């Protein structure tokens, strides 16, 4: 998703997390360690990134839900204002027609 000024904060954060995971994986693979130890560390980092990404998704979902609810409330409020204005206009028109 892009907004008017560039990439959204969500896409930037996701890119940062994925880049960090790739960088950490490469660092562990290139470091002088035994194979099992390197694989264990990679799995730990991958699990940590997966957990953080899940937390981010949950936070994003909560924000979207909150924003949708606010939008529904806003529309309902404006709908009643527009209905009242319409009725007032209708009454004014009927008064003018009767004159």
Secondary structure, 3 states (H helix, E strand, C coil): CEECCEECHHHHHHHHHHHHHHHHHHHHHHCCCCHHHHHHHHHHHHHHHHHHHHHHHHHHHHHHHHHHHHHHHHHHHHHHHHHHHHHHHHHHHHHHHHC
